[in-house]
Amino acid sequence: GQMASEAMNFVAENFQTFLSDDKLKKRMLTELKPVILADLLAMRNLMLWSPATGRYLNAVDREKQLFFFVLAYVSQEKDRFEDLKMLISSLKVPLLVSKKIINVHMLGAGLKKPAEEVSGLISDLLEPFDNLEENCNLSQLCKDKKKKLRNEEDHKFMVDACRMRYGTIPHTTHCSDVNLKLEPWSKLNSSRSQFCPGPFQQQTAVCSKDLKSVTVFVCKLTDLYNKQSELDNNATKQDKEGKKGEKDKDSSDDAKKNDDDKDEKDEKKDEKDEKKDEKDEKKDEKDEAKDDSKNDDKKEDEEKDEAGEWIVCGVSVEDSSGEKSLGKTSGKGVKSRKHDLGAKEYITEISGHYHQDKIAALDSRGKKKELVAQELFTMTTVEDLSFKTNLDVRLGPVRDGKTKVGTFYRLPRQITRLEKDSPDRYWWLQGFGMEMLGLESDPPESRPTRFYPIWGMQTAHKYYPAKYEDFEFVAGVKKHQQFSVKGIQECCSLLNTQDLDFLERTPVHEVVDIGDSDDEDQCAEENGDDSDNENDDHRRSSSYRMDNEDSVMIVDSDSDGEDNRDEGRESSESGRAKNQHQQEEFQQGMMMGHSLFGAMATSGGPQPPSAAADNNGDNGGAEIEPIEIPSSSDEEEGGEGEDNEEETGSQKKRKSKLQNGSAGKKTKS
C-alpha cells in the first residue's frame, strides 16, 4: 500500500545511513528478504553519498558499493545463491561489466562456488554487455536487442539497466533562475526571470574541488567608477589632521596654565587644596568633552561611509587547491566578509540584497514596481550577497541591517522539471562568473558588471550542449535519455539559453529511403497522367450523355400558325437543378412571345402543375405531341444569330413582368 511505498522511499533515500550504521547494516544482511532487497536495489532514488563530503556518489562508485553489498548478502546463507540473478538484475549491469567490476570467476571465488555454476546462473545477464564499448550509445543497444529478446521481461531488464539513478551524472551550468522575493499579496506581471551569459566579456572563477569558503567584496558605486571619491577622502583626512592640531595646541596652553598655578601654589600654600580640586574638576570636564567629540566624529564618519549607493565589486572562492577571485577585491572603501563552510556543508541558494527603498517599491502601485522589478532582473545593481547551505544555515550579508533580500538565484527550472522526482540537494555552488556589459572600447565607468553563480550538479539524465558533436545520437529517443558509459563520467557545461532549450529535444529524425520514394513518385506521376486522361474522357462522355438527355423537350405550336422557330434550350447542369429552379426556368419559357411551352424531361419527373394547366387551356384539351430535338453546339451557334434580335424585345418584357411580381403565365396579344 501507500505506507509501504513511503517506507521503501525513505529507506532508499537514506540508504547510506543504513550502511554507515553497523547495527542497521547487520540487520539488513540477516533479516531482509531477497524479494524486498531486489525491489529496493531497483529503485532510482537509492542514494549513496560520501560520509566525508556529503555529496552523492557518481554512477560507477555507487553501483560498485551496491554490488559488494549484494555479495555480502548472498554469502550470509547458502539458499540465497539461487536469488543471485534476481539481485544482480536490479543493478546497473552495463557499468559493472564495462568497468570489469563483475565477472564469473570473481563471483565464484567470493561465493565459494564453481565458476561454471555461476556462469550458468547469470550468463544471460552479462552476455549482452560482454563486448560493450565505452562510446556505445546504450539507447541504441536497447533498440538493437529488442528484436532479438524473447519476451518483454528481458527487454524491460535492458531498459532498466541502461537508466541511471538520481544524482549520478556530473554537470555544470552557468545559467540560473532569478526569482523576486515578494509578499503574498504582491502582484507583478513577471516575478521570475532566467539569466544566461550573453555575448559579452566573461571571466570565471570555478573550483575543481569542494568549496571551502566564499568571500564577498562590496564598495560604494562612486569608489568603483569615480576618482572624485579619492579627493573627498583626502579632504576628510586634512580636516581630521587640522582638528588634531587644534587639540594639541589647546593641550599645550593647558600645560602653561598648570605651571602658573604651581607657582601660585608655592606662594599661597593655604589655597593649594582648593585650587587642586578646581583643577581636577576642570580636567574631568575636558576629558568628557573630548570623548563626546570623538564619538560624534566617529558617528559622522560612519554615516558618511554608509551613505550613497553600494554595489558588489568582487567575489572570491577557495578550495583545497587555492583561492580564485573576480572583480575588485582591494582598495579604498572596499568592505569584505569571508564565509567558511563545514566539511559536509555546501551552498544551494544565493540571495541578492538591495537598498530598503527599492524593496519597498515592489509593493507599491503603478508602473514604479514594474520598473524596479526590471532593474532587479538585470543583476547590475546588487548591493550585497548572502548564502543558504544544505544545512539550512544563512551566511551573510557583509553589511548587516543595511539592505534587504530582493532576489533568489536557483537552479534553472528546465533541469528541476526533469529531475522533479530526485531527492533534494543534488546541486551546489561551484564558482562565480563576471560579465562586463558593453563594448571593450567603452570607458570602464560606462561598462557595468554583474556577478552570476556557476552551479555544479549530479543528475539522472545526460544534458548535452546544443552544439555537442562527440556522440552519435539515435532517432526515436529523447536527447537527455541517451548516453554512453564514457559519457556518464563526462562533465558537460550548459552555458547559454540555447543549451537549456535543447535539453530534451530529439536531435535526429527517422531515416527514409529516398530512392524508393523517388521511384514511387515517378510511377505515381505516370499513373496520374493516365488517370487524368481517363478522367477527362469520362467527363467528356458524361457531359455528352447529359447534353443528349437534356435536349429532349415538349413543344406545342400555336393554333394560329405563328412562328415556331424558337427552340427551348436547357443547360447541361439542368439535370442537377432542384424543382424550384425547374419551375423558374419553365415560367421564363412561358413569358416568350413565340408560344413555347416546355418542361424538363431529363430528370424523368412530372411537369409542373402550372405548365399542365396552361397547355390544356390553350389547346382546348388537345393532346400535346412530343418532338425530340437534339441539342448540339452547332445548332445553338447557328440559331443564335437569328434569334438574338427577336429575343431582345421579349427578354425586356420578361424582366419587367418578373420585377412586377408576375406569375409567368402566357397572355394573348
C-alpha positions as CSV (number, residue, x, y, z in Angstrom):
1,G,0.0,0.0,0.0
2,Q,0.9,3.7,0.2
3,M,2.5,3.3,3.7
4,A,4.8,0.5,2.4
5,S,5.7,2.6,-0.6
6,E,6.6,5.6,1.5
7,A,8.7,3.4,3.8
8,M,10.6,2.0,0.8
9,N,11.3,5.5,-0.5
10,F,12.6,6.6,2.9
11,V,14.9,3.6,3.1
12,A,16.1,4.2,-0.4
13,E,16.8,7.9,0.0
14,N,18.7,7.3,3.3
15,F,20.4,4.0,2.3
16,Q,23.8,5.4,3.1
17,T,22.7,5.9,6.7
18,F,21.8,2.3,7.0
19,L,25.1,1.2,5.5
20,S,27.1,3.6,7.8
21,D,25.4,2.2,11.0
22,D,26.9,-1.2,11.8
23,K,23.7,-2.4,13.6
24,L,21.4,-1.4,10.8
25,K,23.6,-2.9,8.2
26,K,23.8,-6.2,10.1
27,R,20.0,-6.4,10.4
28,M,19.6,-5.7,6.6
29,L,22.1,-8.5,5.8
30,T,20.4,-11.0,8.1
31,E,16.7,-10.1,8.2
32,L,15.8,-8.6,4.8
33,K,14.0,-10.8,2.3
34,P,15.6,-11.3,-1.1
35,V,12.5,-10.0,-3.0
36,I,12.3,-6.8,-0.9
37,L,16.0,-6.2,-1.3
38,A,15.7,-6.7,-5.1
39,D,12.9,-4.1,-5.2
40,L,15.0,-1.7,-3.1
41,L,18.1,-2.1,-5.3
42,A,16.0,-1.4,-8.4
43,M,14.8,2.0,-7.2
44,R,16.2,5.0,-9.0
45,N,16.2,7.1,-5.8
46,L,18.5,4.7,-4.0
47,M,21.0,7.3,-2.8
48,L,24.6,6.8,-1.5
49,W,26.9,9.7,-0.6
50,S,30.4,10.3,0.7
51,P,30.5,10.4,4.5
52,A,33.4,12.9,4.3
53,T,31.8,15.5,2.0
54,G,28.1,14.7,2.0
55,R,27.9,14.7,-1.8
56,Y,26.2,12.0,-3.8
57,L,28.4,9.3,-5.3
58,N,28.7,9.0,-9.0
59,A,27.2,6.2,-11.0
60,V,30.2,3.8,-11.0
61,D,31.1,4.2,-7.4
62,R,27.5,3.8,-6.3
63,E,27.0,0.6,-8.3
64,K,30.3,-0.8,-7.0
65,Q,29.3,-0.4,-3.4
66,L,25.8,-1.9,-4.0
67,F,27.4,-4.9,-5.8
68,F,29.7,-5.7,-2.9
69,F,26.7,-5.3,-0.6
70,V,24.8,-7.9,-2.7
71,L,27.8,-10.3,-2.4
72,A,27.8,-9.9,1.3
73,Y,24.1,-10.5,1.5
74,V,24.2,-13.7,-0.6
75,S,27.1,-15.1,1.3
76,Q,25.1,-15.0,4.6
77,E,23.0,-18.0,3.7
78,K,23.5,-20.8,1.2
79,D,19.9,-20.7,0.0
80,R,20.4,-17.2,-1.2
81,F,22.6,-18.2,-4.1
82,E,19.5,-19.0,-6.1
83,D,18.5,-15.4,-5.8
84,L,21.8,-14.0,-7.1
85,K,20.4,-13.5,-10.6
86,M,17.4,-11.6,-9.3
87,L,19.6,-9.3,-7.2
88,I,22.2,-8.6,-9.8
89,S,19.5,-7.8,-12.4
90,S,18.4,-4.9,-10.1
91,L,21.8,-3.3,-10.5
92,K,23.3,-1.3,-13.5
93,V,24.9,-4.2,-15.2
94,P,26.4,-2.3,-18.1
95,L,28.6,-0.2,-15.8
96,L,29.7,-3.3,-13.8
97,V,30.7,-5.2,-16.9
98,S,32.4,-2.4,-18.8
99,K,34.4,-1.4,-15.7
100,K,35.5,-5.0,-15.1
101,I,33.9,-4.9,-11.6
102,I,31.8,-8.1,-12.1
103,N,32.9,-11.4,-13.8
104,V,32.1,-15.0,-13.3
105,H,35.4,-16.1,-11.8
106,M,35.4,-13.3,-9.2
107,L,31.9,-14.2,-8.2
108,G,32.7,-17.9,-7.9
109,A,35.7,-17.1,-5.7
110,G,33.8,-14.7,-3.5
111,L,30.8,-17.0,-3.0
112,K,32.9,-20.2,-3.0
113,K,31.1,-21.7,-5.9
114,P,32.4,-23.2,-9.1
115,A,32.7,-20.7,-12.0
116,E,30.6,-23.0,-14.2
117,E,27.7,-22.9,-11.8
118,V,27.8,-19.1,-11.5
119,S,28.1,-18.8,-15.3
120,G,25.1,-20.9,-15.9
121,L,23.1,-18.8,-13.5
122,I,23.9,-15.2,-14.6
123,S,25.5,-15.6,-18.1
124,D,22.4,-14.4,-19.8
125,L,22.6,-11.1,-17.8
126,L,26.3,-10.5,-18.6
127,E,26.3,-11.7,-22.2
128,P,24.6,-8.6,-23.9
129,F,27.3,-6.4,-22.4
130,D,30.5,-8.5,-22.8
131,N,31.7,-6.6,-25.9
132,L,30.3,-3.2,-24.9
133,E,32.4,-0.2,-25.9
134,E,32.6,2.9,-23.7
135,N,31.4,5.1,-26.5
136,C,28.5,2.9,-27.5
137,N,25.1,4.5,-27.1
138,L,23.1,2.5,-24.6
139,S,19.8,3.6,-26.2
140,Q,20.9,2.1,-29.5
141,L,21.9,-1.1,-27.7
142,C,18.3,-1.4,-26.3
143,K,16.8,-0.8,-29.7
144,D,19.0,-3.4,-31.4
145,K,18.4,-6.0,-28.8
146,K,14.6,-5.5,-28.7
147,K,14.1,-7.7,-31.8
148,K,16.3,-10.5,-30.5
149,L,14.9,-10.7,-27.0
150,R,12.5,-13.5,-26.3
151,N,9.9,-11.7,-24.1
152,E,9.0,-8.4,-22.6
153,E,10.8,-9.1,-19.3
154,D,14.2,-9.3,-21.0
155,H,13.5,-6.0,-22.8
156,K,12.5,-4.4,-19.5
157,F,15.7,-5.6,-17.9
158,M,17.7,-4.0,-20.7
159,V,15.9,-0.7,-20.4
160,D,16.2,-0.5,-16.6
161,A,19.8,-1.5,-16.7
162,C,20.6,1.4,-19.1
163,R,18.7,4.0,-16.9
164,M,20.9,5.8,-14.3
165,R,19.9,6.6,-10.8
166,Y,19.3,10.1,-9.5
167,G,22.3,12.2,-8.6
168,T,24.9,10.2,-10.6
169,I,25.9,12.1,-13.8
170,P,28.0,15.3,-13.2
171,H,27.2,18.6,-14.9
172,T,27.9,22.3,-14.5
173,T,25.7,25.2,-15.7
174,H,26.3,29.0,-15.9
175,C,22.5,29.7,-16.0
176,S,20.2,30.5,-13.1
177,D,16.6,31.2,-12.3
178,V,16.2,34.7,-10.8
179,N,13.1,34.9,-8.5
180,L,11.8,38.0,-6.8
181,K,11.1,37.9,-3.1
182,L,7.5,39.2,-2.8
183,E,4.8,39.4,-0.3
184,P,1.8,37.0,-0.9
185,W,-0.4,39.9,-1.9
186,S,2.0,41.5,-4.3
187,K,1.1,41.4,-8.0
188,L,3.6,41.8,-10.8
189,N,3.5,40.9,-14.5
190,S,6.6,38.8,-14.1
191,S,8.0,37.6,-10.8
192,R,10.6,35.3,-12.3
193,S,13.3,35.6,-14.9
194,Q,16.2,33.4,-16.2
195,F,19.7,34.6,-16.6
196,C,22.2,33.1,-19.1
197,P,25.5,34.7,-20.0
198,G,25.3,36.8,-23.2
199,P,27.8,37.7,-25.9
200,F,29.9,39.9,-23.6
201,Q,33.3,39.7,-22.0
202,Q,33.3,36.8,-19.4
203,Q,35.5,35.9,-16.5
204,T,35.0,32.9,-14.3
205,A,36.4,31.5,-11.0
206,V,35.4,27.8,-10.7
207,C,36.6,25.4,-8.1
208,S,37.6,22.0,-9.3
209,K,37.2,20.5,-5.8
210,D,34.8,21.0,-2.9
211,L,34.3,24.6,-2.0
212,K,35.7,25.6,1.4
213,S,34.9,29.4,1.6
214,V,33.5,32.3,-0.3
215,T,34.2,36.0,0.2
216,V,32.1,38.9,-0.9
217,F,33.5,42.4,-1.6
218,V,31.3,45.5,-1.6
219,C,32.1,49.2,-2.1
220,K,30.4,52.4,-3.0
221,L,29.4,53.0,-6.6
222,T,31.4,56.2,-6.6
223,D,34.5,54.4,-5.3
224,L,34.2,51.9,-8.1
225,Y,33.9,54.3,-11.1
226,N,34.7,57.8,-9.9
227,K,38.1,59.2,-8.9
228,Q,36.5,62.1,-7.1
229,S,36.0,59.9,-4.1
230,E,39.7,59.8,-3.6
231,L,39.8,63.6,-3.5
232,D,37.0,63.6,-0.9
233,N,38.9,61.1,1.2
234,N,42.0,63.3,1.1
235,A,39.9,66.3,2.2
236,T,38.4,64.4,5.1
237,K,41.9,63.4,6.1
238,Q,43.1,67.0,6.1
239,D,40.1,68.1,8.2
240,K,40.9,65.4,10.8
241,E,44.5,66.4,10.9
242,G,43.5,70.1,11.4
243,K,41.2,69.2,14.3
244,K,44.0,67.1,15.8
245,G,46.5,70.1,15.6
246,E,44.0,72.4,17.3
247,K,43.5,69.9,20.1
248,D,47.3,69.6,20.6
249,K,47.6,73.4,20.8
250,D,44.9,73.5,23.4
251,S,46.7,70.9,25.5
252,S,50.0,73.0,25.4
253,D,48.1,76.0,26.7
254,D,46.7,74.0,29.5
255,A,50.2,72.9,30.5
256,K,51.4,76.5,30.7
257,K,48.5,77.4,32.9
258,N,49.3,74.5,35.2
259,D,52.8,75.8,35.7
260,D,51.5,79.2,36.7
261,D,49.2,77.5,39.1
262,K,52.1,75.7,40.7
263,D,54.0,79.0,41.2
264,E,50.9,80.5,42.8
265,K,50.5,77.4,44.9
266,D,54.1,77.8,46.2
267,E,53.3,81.3,47.1
268,K,49.9,80.5,48.6
269,K,50.1,77.2,50.3
270,D,46.8,77.7,52.1
271,E,44.8,77.8,48.8
272,K,46.6,74.8,47.3
273,D,43.9,72.2,48.1
274,E,41.1,74.4,46.8
275,K,43.0,75.1,43.6
276,K,43.8,71.4,43.1
277,D,40.1,70.5,43.4
278,E,39.1,73.0,40.9
279,K,41.8,71.8,38.5
280,D,40.6,68.2,38.8
281,E,37.1,69.2,38.1
282,K,38.1,71.1,35.0
283,K,40.2,68.2,33.8
284,D,37.3,65.8,34.1
285,E,35.0,68.1,32.2
286,K,37.6,68.5,29.4
287,D,38.0,64.7,29.2
288,E,34.3,64.2,28.9
289,A,34.1,66.9,26.2
290,K,36.9,65.2,24.2
291,D,35.2,61.8,24.4
292,D,32.0,63.2,23.2
293,S,33.6,65.0,20.3
294,K,35.4,61.7,19.4
295,N,32.1,59.8,19.4
296,D,30.4,62.4,17.4
297,D,33.2,62.4,14.8
298,K,33.0,58.6,14.7
299,K,29.2,58.6,14.1
300,E,29.5,61.2,11.4
301,D,32.2,59.2,9.7
302,E,30.1,56.1,9.8
303,E,27.0,57.9,8.5
304,K,29.1,59.4,5.6
305,D,30.6,56.0,5.0
306,E,27.2,54.2,4.8
307,A,25.5,56.9,2.7
308,G,25.2,56.5,-1.0
309,E,24.7,53.5,-3.3
310,W,26.7,50.4,-2.7
311,I,27.4,47.5,-5.1
312,V,29.1,44.1,-5.1
313,C,32.5,44.8,-6.6
314,G,34.2,41.4,-6.2
315,V,33.9,37.7,-5.2
316,S,36.5,35.1,-4.4
317,V,36.1,31.3,-3.8
318,E,38.5,28.9,-2.2
319,D,39.0,25.1,-2.3
320,S,41.9,22.8,-1.3
321,S,43.9,23.9,-4.5
322,G,43.8,27.6,-3.7
323,E,41.8,30.8,-4.0
324,K,40.3,32.3,-7.1
325,S,38.9,35.9,-7.3
326,L,36.9,38.1,-9.6
327,G,36.5,41.9,-9.8
328,K,37.8,44.5,-7.3
329,T,38.9,42.8,-4.1
330,S,41.1,45.6,-2.6
331,G,41.3,49.4,-2.5
332,K,39.9,52.3,-0.7
333,G,36.3,51.9,0.6
334,V,36.2,48.1,-0.1
335,K,34.5,46.0,2.6
336,S,34.5,42.2,2.7
337,R,33.3,39.3,4.6
338,K,34.5,35.7,4.4
339,H,32.1,32.8,4.8
340,D,33.7,29.4,5.8
341,L,31.9,26.2,5.0
342,G,32.0,23.0,7.0
343,A,33.2,19.6,5.8
344,K,29.7,18.4,4.8
345,E,28.3,21.9,4.0
346,Y,27.7,23.4,0.6
347,I,25.7,26.3,-0.8
348,T,22.4,25.6,-2.5
349,E,20.8,29.1,-2.8
350,I,22.1,32.7,-3.2
351,S,20.2,35.9,-2.2
352,G,20.7,39.3,-3.8
353,H,20.4,42.2,-1.4
354,Y,19.3,45.7,-2.4
355,H,18.5,49.1,-0.7
356,Q,15.5,49.1,1.5
357,D,13.7,51.7,-0.6
358,K,13.9,49.5,-3.7
359,I,12.5,46.5,-1.9
360,A,9.6,48.6,-0.5
361,A,8.9,49.9,-4.1
362,L,8.0,46.3,-5.1
363,D,4.8,46.6,-3.0
364,S,3.8,50.0,-4.4
365,R,1.2,50.7,-7.0
366,G,1.5,51.7,-10.6
367,K,4.4,51.3,-13.0
368,K,7.1,52.0,-10.4
369,K,7.2,48.5,-9.1
370,E,7.5,47.1,-12.7
371,L,10.5,49.3,-13.3
372,V,12.1,48.3,-10.1
373,A,11.5,44.6,-10.9
374,Q,13.1,45.0,-14.3
375,E,16.1,46.7,-12.6
376,L,16.5,43.8,-10.2
377,F,16.4,41.3,-13.0
378,T,19.3,43.0,-14.7
379,M,21.6,42.0,-11.7
380,T,23.8,45.1,-12.2
381,T,22.8,46.9,-9.0
382,V,23.2,44.1,-6.4
383,E,24.5,45.7,-3.2
384,D,25.2,42.5,-1.2
385,L,25.0,38.7,-1.3
386,S,24.0,36.1,1.3
387,F,24.0,32.3,1.0
388,K,21.9,29.4,2.2
389,T,23.5,26.0,2.7
390,N,22.2,22.4,2.7
391,L,22.1,22.6,6.5
392,D,19.6,25.5,6.3
393,V,22.2,27.9,7.6
394,R,22.2,31.5,6.3
395,L,25.6,33.1,5.7
396,G,26.0,36.9,5.2
397,P,25.5,39.6,4.2
398,V,28.5,41.9,4.5
399,R,26.6,45.0,5.7
400,D,24.1,43.6,8.3
401,G,20.8,45.5,8.7
402,K,21.6,48.0,5.8
403,T,19.9,46.0,3.0
404,K,17.0,43.6,2.3
405,V,16.7,40.5,0.2
406,G,15.2,41.2,-3.2
407,T,16.1,38.2,-5.4
408,F,17.0,34.5,-5.2
409,Y,19.4,32.6,-7.5
410,R,18.5,29.0,-8.1
411,L,19.0,26.1,-10.4
412,P,17.3,26.5,-13.9
413,R,13.7,25.3,-14.0
414,Q,14.3,23.2,-17.1
415,I,16.6,21.0,-15.1
416,T,14.5,20.9,-11.9
417,R,11.5,19.8,-14.0
418,L,13.2,16.8,-15.5
419,E,14.7,15.9,-12.1
420,K,11.5,16.5,-10.1
421,D,11.5,13.0,-8.6
422,S,15.1,13.3,-7.4
423,P,15.9,13.8,-3.7
424,D,16.9,17.4,-2.9
425,R,20.3,19.0,-2.8
426,Y,21.8,17.3,-5.8
427,W,23.3,20.7,-6.8
428,W,25.8,23.1,-5.2
429,L,27.6,26.3,-5.8
430,Q,30.8,25.6,-7.8
431,G,32.0,29.1,-8.5
432,F,31.2,32.5,-9.9
433,G,31.3,34.3,-13.2
434,M,31.6,38.0,-14.0
435,E,30.1,39.6,-17.1
436,M,31.2,43.0,-18.3
437,L,28.4,44.7,-20.4
438,G,29.1,47.0,-23.3
439,L,32.0,47.1,-25.7
440,E,35.6,46.8,-24.9
441,S,36.3,50.2,-26.4
442,D,33.9,51.9,-24.0
443,P,35.2,53.6,-20.8
444,P,35.1,51.5,-17.7
445,E,32.6,53.7,-15.9
446,S,30.1,53.0,-18.7
447,R,30.5,49.2,-18.6
448,P,28.5,47.8,-15.6
449,T,29.4,44.4,-14.4
450,R,27.3,41.6,-12.9
451,F,28.2,38.5,-11.0
452,Y,26.4,35.2,-11.5
453,P,26.7,31.8,-9.9
454,I,28.0,28.7,-11.5
455,W,26.3,25.6,-10.3
456,G,27.5,22.0,-10.1
457,M,25.1,19.1,-10.1
458,Q,24.7,15.4,-10.5
459,T,21.6,14.2,-12.3
460,A,19.9,11.0,-13.6
461,H,19.9,12.3,-17.2
462,K,22.6,13.4,-19.5
463,Y,22.3,17.1,-20.6
464,Y,24.3,18.0,-23.7
465,P,25.1,21.5,-25.0
466,A,23.2,22.4,-28.2
467,K,26.3,22.0,-30.4
468,Y,27.7,18.8,-28.9
469,E,29.2,16.6,-31.6
470,D,31.2,14.0,-29.7
471,F,28.4,11.5,-29.5
472,E,26.2,9.6,-32.1
473,F,22.5,10.1,-31.3
474,V,19.8,7.8,-32.4
475,A,16.3,8.5,-33.6
476,G,13.1,7.9,-31.6
477,V,14.7,8.6,-28.1
478,K,14.8,11.9,-26.4
479,K,18.2,13.6,-26.2
480,H,18.7,13.6,-22.5
481,Q,18.0,9.9,-22.2
482,Q,20.9,8.9,-24.5
483,F,24.4,8.4,-23.1
484,S,27.3,6.0,-23.1
485,V,29.4,4.5,-20.3
486,K,32.1,7.1,-21.0
487,G,29.6,9.9,-21.2
488,I,28.2,9.1,-17.8
489,Q,31.6,10.1,-16.3
490,E,32.0,13.2,-18.5
491,C,31.0,16.6,-17.1
492,C,29.2,18.8,-19.7
493,S,28.6,22.5,-19.2
494,L,25.4,24.4,-20.1
495,L,26.4,27.9,-21.0
496,N,23.6,29.7,-22.7
497,T,19.8,29.7,-23.4
498,Q,20.1,27.5,-26.4
499,D,21.6,24.8,-24.3
500,L,18.6,24.8,-22.0
501,D,16.1,24.9,-24.8
502,F,17.6,21.7,-26.4
503,L,17.9,19.6,-23.3
504,E,15.3,17.0,-24.2
505,R,14.8,17.7,-27.9
506,T,15.3,14.7,-30.2
507,P,18.4,15.6,-32.2
508,V,17.7,13.3,-35.3
509,H,14.7,12.0,-37.2
510,E,13.9,8.6,-38.7
511,V,15.7,7.7,-41.9
512,V,13.6,7.4,-45.0
513,D,14.7,5.5,-48.2
514,I,14.8,8.3,-50.7
515,G,15.5,6.0,-53.7
516,D,12.3,4.0,-53.3
517,S,10.2,7.1,-52.7
518,D,11.5,8.7,-55.9
519,D,10.5,5.6,-57.9
520,E,7.1,5.6,-56.3
521,D,6.7,9.3,-57.1
522,Q,7.7,8.7,-60.7
523,C,5.2,5.8,-61.0
524,A,2.6,7.9,-59.4
525,E,3.2,10.7,-61.9
526,E,2.8,8.3,-64.8
527,N,-0.3,6.8,-63.4
528,G,-1.5,10.2,-62.6
529,D,-1.2,11.3,-66.2
530,D,-3.2,8.2,-67.3
531,S,-5.8,8.7,-64.7
532,D,-6.1,12.4,-65.7
533,N,-6.7,11.4,-69.3
534,E,-9.2,8.8,-68.3
535,N,-11.0,11.3,-66.1
536,D,-11.1,13.8,-68.9
537,D,-12.6,11.2,-71.3
538,H,-15.1,10.2,-68.6
539,R,-16.1,13.8,-68.1
540,R,-16.5,14.4,-71.8
541,S,-18.6,11.3,-72.3
542,S,-20.7,12.0,-69.2
543,S,-21.3,15.6,-70.4
544,Y,-22.2,14.3,-73.9
545,R,-24.7,11.9,-72.4
546,M,-26.1,14.6,-70.2
547,D,-26.5,17.0,-73.1
548,N,-28.3,14.4,-75.1
549,E,-30.6,13.7,-72.2
550,D,-31.3,17.4,-71.6
551,S,-32.1,18.0,-75.2
552,V,-35.5,16.2,-75.0
553,M,-38.3,18.8,-74.8
554,I,-42.1,19.0,-75.3
555,V,-43.1,21.6,-78.0
556,D,-46.6,22.8,-79.0
557,S,-47.4,25.0,-82.0
558,D,-50.0,27.8,-81.9
559,S,-53.4,27.2,-83.5
560,D,-52.9,30.5,-85.5
561,G,-49.8,29.1,-87.2
562,E,-47.4,31.6,-85.7
563,D,-43.6,31.2,-85.9
564,N,-42.3,28.1,-84.1
565,R,-38.6,28.7,-84.9
566,D,-37.6,29.3,-81.3
567,E,-36.2,26.3,-79.7
568,G,-36.2,25.7,-76.0
569,R,-32.7,25.1,-74.7
570,E,-31.6,23.8,-71.4
571,S,-28.1,23.9,-70.0
572,S,-26.0,20.8,-69.2
573,E,-26.4,21.5,-65.5
574,S,-30.3,21.4,-65.5
575,G,-30.2,17.7,-64.7
576,R,-28.7,18.5,-61.2
577,A,-31.0,21.5,-60.5
578,K,-33.8,21.4,-57.9
579,N,-37.5,21.6,-58.6
580,Q,-37.7,25.2,-57.7
581,H,-35.1,26.1,-60.3
582,Q,-37.0,24.0,-62.8
583,Q,-40.2,26.0,-62.1
584,E,-38.4,29.3,-62.7
585,E,-37.0,28.0,-66.0
586,F,-40.4,26.9,-67.0
587,Q,-42.0,30.3,-66.1
588,Q,-39.4,32.2,-68.1
589,G,-40.1,29.9,-71.1
590,M,-43.9,30.8,-70.7
591,M,-43.1,34.5,-71.0
592,M,-41.7,34.2,-74.5
593,G,-43.8,35.6,-77.3
594,H,-43.5,32.6,-79.6
595,S,-46.0,30.3,-77.7
596,L,-43.3,27.9,-76.4
597,F,-44.4,25.5,-73.6
598,G,-41.6,23.4,-72.3
599,A,-41.0,21.1,-69.4
600,M,-37.8,19.4,-68.1
601,A,-37.6,15.8,-69.1
602,T,-34.0,14.9,-68.1
603,S,-34.9,14.0,-64.6
604,G,-37.9,11.9,-65.6
605,G,-40.2,13.7,-63.2
606,P,-43.7,15.1,-63.8
607,Q,-44.3,18.6,-65.3
608,P,-45.1,21.5,-63.1
609,P,-48.8,22.0,-62.4
610,S,-48.8,25.4,-63.9
611,A,-47.4,24.1,-67.1
612,A,-50.1,21.4,-67.4
613,A,-52.9,23.9,-66.8
614,D,-51.6,26.3,-69.4
615,N,-51.2,23.6,-72.0
616,N,-54.7,22.3,-71.5
617,G,-56.2,25.8,-71.6
618,D,-54.5,26.9,-74.8
619,N,-55.1,23.8,-76.9
620,G,-58.6,23.1,-75.8
621,G,-57.6,19.9,-74.1
622,A,-55.9,18.5,-77.1
623,E,-53.1,16.1,-76.6
624,I,-49.6,17.5,-76.9
625,E,-47.4,15.8,-79.4
626,P,-43.8,15.5,-78.2
627,I,-41.0,16.3,-80.6
628,E,-37.4,15.2,-79.9
629,I,-35.0,18.0,-80.8
630,P,-31.2,17.1,-80.5
631,S,-29.2,19.8,-78.8
632,S,-25.8,20.4,-80.3
633,S,-23.3,23.2,-80.2
634,D,-23.6,23.7,-84.0
635,E,-27.3,24.2,-83.9
636,E,-27.1,26.5,-80.9
637,E,-24.5,28.6,-82.6
638,G,-26.4,28.7,-85.8
639,G,-29.7,29.6,-84.1
640,E,-28.2,32.3,-82.0
641,G,-27.6,34.7,-84.9
642,E,-31.3,34.5,-86.0
643,D,-32.9,34.6,-82.6
644,N,-30.8,37.4,-81.0
645,E,-32.9,40.2,-82.5
646,E,-36.3,38.6,-81.6
647,E,-35.2,37.6,-78.1
648,T,-34.0,41.1,-77.2
649,G,-37.5,42.5,-77.1
650,S,-39.1,39.5,-75.4
651,Q,-36.3,39.5,-72.7
652,K,-37.1,43.1,-71.8
653,K,-40.8,42.2,-71.5
654,R,-40.0,39.2,-69.3
655,K,-37.7,41.2,-66.9
656,S,-40.3,43.9,-66.5
657,K,-43.1,41.4,-65.7
658,L,-40.9,39.4,-63.3
659,Q,-39.9,42.5,-61.5
660,N,-43.6,43.4,-61.0
661,G,-44.4,40.0,-59.4
662,S,-45.9,38.3,-62.5
663,A,-46.7,34.6,-62.1
664,G,-45.2,34.0,-65.5
665,K,-48.4,32.9,-67.4
666,K,-48.8,33.4,-71.1
667,T,-51.0,36.4,-72.2
668,K,-52.6,36.8,-75.6
669,S,-51.6,39.8,-77.6
